[in-house]
Amino acid sequence: MKRALHALTAALAAALLTVGLAWMSPAVAAAKKPGKKVAPIRVLVWSERTEPASVYPEGINGAIADALRKDHSLQVQTAKLDDPDAGVSEATLDQTDVLIWFGHKRHDQVPDAAVERIVRHVREKGMGFFPVHSSHFSKPFKALLETLQTTDKVGAWRDYIEDGKPTRIVVADAKHPIARGVTDFTIPKTERYDEPFQVPGPFATVFDGIYADGRHARQGMTWNVGTGRVFYWRPGHESFPIFFMPEVQKILDNGVHWLAGR
């Protein structure tokens, strides 16, 4: 009798264990199921390629691209003005989350059709636009700002002085994601642009700057344009190796993530 009772108890325990495992298995499987892989941020770094090879052998776009490739969450490509469709075809922009832009002497050679594509992708598709230094006068940057407010001589600074003197970069908004991990630092040699800067009021001024004579000028500003974002970084004169500086490369990386909404 005792043996029969023990056998029955063992059978019931085994049955309950089987039911319990069957009930738990979906939860266990869900817990072990790997999370959805996050897609990389697709970055296109563009240049008109007039920068001196003695300073930037692969162009400013090449230097920026090399720096960003250290971040494995980014997928980085380069393009230039002399590429087909000025390097920014519809198909290319469809595969771009953030477009970094360096223009200087060839602004007028950028086709209007290319500008229209860029503006549309920022405003309607949420692509980030990241003009650097002399790209304050680039056609895409001016066209984007003019959708916010018509401003006389949009993108113009009061003065441009290539004095090669230092600029102190000051974090103006330490809580902004673009300033994450960045503290005040000095760029040893640069070209200065003097205020006022004729642009619509920025969404945020992330970085201020102090020139050798004590005057201030904004150095990093953001805007929301349609469904997209814009971040302008002022330092970066092509005669000086500014884009090789670790501090600047940190700002570039932070900027890309913010522009992509990541």
C-alpha positions in Angstrom: 0.0 0.0 0.0 2.8 2.3 0.9 4.6 1.6 -2.3 1.5 2.3 -4.3 1.0 5.6 -2.5 4.7 6.6 -3.1 4.3 5.8 -6.8 1.1 7.8 -7.0 2.8 10.8 -5.3 5.8 10.6 -7.6 3.5 10.5 -10.6 1.6 13.5 -9.5 4.8 15.5 -8.8 6.1 14.6 -12.2 2.9 15.7 -13.9 2.8 19.0 -12.0 6.5 19.6 -12.9 5.7 19.0 -16.6 2.8 21.4 -16.5 4.8 24.0 -14.7 7.6 23.8 -17.2 5.2 24.0 -20.1 3.6 27.1 -18.6 6.9 28.8 -17.8 8.6 28.0 -21.1 7.1 30.9 -23.1 8.3 33.4 -20.5 11.7 31.8 -20.4 12.0 31.8 -24.1 11.0 35.4 -24.3 13.6 36.3 -21.6 16.3 34.5 -23.6 15.1 35.9 -27.0 17.7 38.5 -28.2 16.5 42.1 -28.5 15.9 43.7 -31.8 19.2 44.8 -33.3 19.5 48.6 -33.5 20.2 49.8 -37.0 23.4 51.9 -37.5 23.1 55.6 -38.0 23.9 56.2 -41.7 26.2 59.2 -42.1 27.2 60.9 -45.3 30.2 63.3 -45.0 30.3 65.7 -48.0 32.9 68.2 -49.2 33.5 70.4 -52.2 37.1 69.3 -51.9 38.9 72.6 -52.1 40.7 72.1 -48.8 44.6 71.9 -49.0 45.9 68.4 -49.2 48.9 69.4 -47.1 46.5 69.7 -44.1 43.7 67.3 -45.1 45.2 64.7 -47.5 41.8 62.9 -47.8 39.8 66.1 -47.5 37.9 67.4 -44.6 35.2 64.9 -45.3 37.8 62.1 -45.2 39.2 63.3 -41.8 35.7 63.6 -40.3 34.7 60.2 -41.7 37.8 58.5 -40.3 37.0 60.0 -36.9 33.4 58.9 -36.9 34.2 55.4 -38.0 35.7 54.8 -34.5 32.0 54.8 -33.4 30.7 51.4 -34.4 27.1 52.5 -34.1 27.7 54.6 -37.2 27.9 53.6 -40.9 29.9 56.3 -42.6 30.3 57.2 -46.3 31.9 60.1 -48.1 30.8 62.2 -51.1 32.0 65.2 -53.0 30.7 67.9 -55.3 32.2 66.3 -58.5 30.4 63.0 -57.9 27.3 62.3 -60.0 24.3 64.3 -58.8 26.8 66.3 -56.7 27.1 63.3 -54.4 23.6 63.7 -53.0 21.2 61.8 -55.4 17.7 60.9 -54.3 18.8 57.3 -53.8 21.8 58.3 -51.7 19.8 60.6 -49.4 17.2 57.8 -49.0 20.1 55.9 -47.3 21.3 58.9 -45.2 20.2 59.7 -41.6 22.7 62.6 -41.2 24.5 64.7 -43.8 27.6 66.5 -42.8 28.6 69.4 -45.2 31.8 71.3 -45.8 31.6 74.0 -48.5 33.9 77.0 -49.0 34.7 78.3 -52.5 32.2 76.4 -54.6 28.9 77.2 -53.0 27.4 78.4 -56.3 28.3 75.2 -58.1 26.0 73.1 -56.0 23.0 72.4 -58.3 19.6 73.8 -57.2 18.1 70.4 -57.6 20.6 69.0 -55.1 19.6 71.7 -52.6 15.9 71.0 -53.1 16.5 67.3 -52.4 18.4 68.1 -49.2 15.8 70.5 -47.9 13.0 68.1 -48.6 14.8 65.2 -46.9 15.4 67.3 -43.8 11.9 68.9 -43.6 9.8 65.9 -44.6 11.9 62.8 -43.9 13.8 63.9 -40.7 17.3 63.7 -42.1 19.8 65.6 -39.9 21.9 68.4 -41.6 25.4 69.3 -40.1 27.1 72.2 -41.8 30.6 73.0 -40.6 32.6 76.2 -40.7 32.3 78.1 -44.0 29.1 76.1 -44.8 27.3 79.0 -43.1 27.1 80.3 -46.7 26.2 77.0 -48.3 23.0 76.9 -50.3 21.4 74.0 -48.4 22.0 75.7 -45.0 20.6 79.1 -46.2 17.6 77.4 -47.8 16.8 75.5 -44.7 17.0 78.6 -42.5 14.9 80.6 -44.9 12.1 78.1 -44.4 12.0 79.3 -40.8 12.3 83.0 -41.4 13.3 85.3 -44.3 16.4 87.1 -43.1 18.4 89.7 -45.0 21.8 88.1 -46.0 20.9 84.9 -44.2 24.0 83.1 -43.0 26.3 86.1 -43.0 28.6 87.1 -40.2 29.8 90.7 -39.7 33.5 90.0 -40.2 35.8 87.2 -41.3 39.4 87.4 -40.0 42.0 84.7 -40.8 44.3 85.7 -38.0 45.4 82.2 -36.9 44.8 83.1 -33.2 43.3 80.9 -30.6 39.6 80.5 -29.8 38.4 79.3 -26.4 35.4 77.0 -26.9 33.0 77.4 -23.9 30.2 74.9 -23.2 27.1 77.2 -23.1 24.5 74.4 -22.5 26.0 71.6 -20.5 22.7 69.7 -20.5 22.5 69.5 -24.3 23.3 66.0 -25.7 25.9 67.5 -28.1 27.8 68.8 -25.1 27.9 65.4 -23.4 31.5 64.6 -22.2 32.8 68.0 -23.5 34.4 70.6 -21.3 35.8 74.0 -22.3 38.9 73.8 -24.5 41.1 75.9 -26.7 41.6 75.6 -30.5 45.2 76.9 -31.0 44.7 78.5 -34.4 41.5 79.3 -36.3 39.7 81.9 -38.4 37.4 84.1 -36.5 33.9 85.1 -37.5 32.4 88.1 -35.6 28.9 88.6 -34.5 26.2 89.4 -35.4 25.4 86.2 -37.2 22.4 86.8 -39.4 20.2 83.7 -38.8 16.8 83.0 -37.2 16.9 82.5 -33.5 18.5 79.1 -32.9 16.7 76.3 -31.0 19.8 76.2 -28.7 23.2 77.7 -28.5 25.4 74.8 -27.3 28.8 76.3 -27.6 30.1 79.9 -27.2 33.5 81.1 -28.1 36.0 83.7 -26.8 38.5 85.2 -29.2 42.0 86.4 -28.3 40.8 90.0 -27.9 38.0 88.8 -25.5 35.1 89.1 -27.9 32.5 86.4 -27.9 30.8 84.6 -30.8 28.5 81.6 -31.0 30.3 78.5 -32.1 27.6 75.7 -32.1 23.9 76.2 -32.7 20.9 74.0 -33.4 17.6 74.4 -35.1 14.5 72.2 -35.6 13.4 72.4 -39.3 10.3 70.6 -40.2 10.7 67.0 -39.0 14.5 67.3 -39.1 17.3 68.9 -37.1 20.2 71.2 -38.0 23.5 71.7 -36.1 26.0 74.3 -37.2 29.6 74.1 -35.9 31.6 77.2 -36.7 35.3 76.3 -36.2 37.1 74.4 -38.9 39.1 76.6 -41.2 40.7 74.4 -43.8 44.2 75.8 -43.2 44.3 74.4 -39.7 44.0 70.8 -38.6 41.0 71.5 -36.3 39.0 68.3 -37.3 41.8 66.1 -36.0 41.4 67.5 -32.5 39.9 64.9 -30.1 37.6 67.5 -28.5 36.2 68.5 -31.9 35.8 64.8 -32.9 33.8 64.3 -29.7 31.5 67.1 -30.7 31.1 65.7 -34.2 30.1 62.3 -32.9 27.7 63.8 -30.3 26.2 66.0 -33.1 25.6 63.0 -35.3 23.7 61.2 -32.6 21.6 64.2 -31.7 20.8 64.9 -35.3 19.7 61.3 -35.8 17.5 61.4 -32.6 19.7 58.8 -30.9 
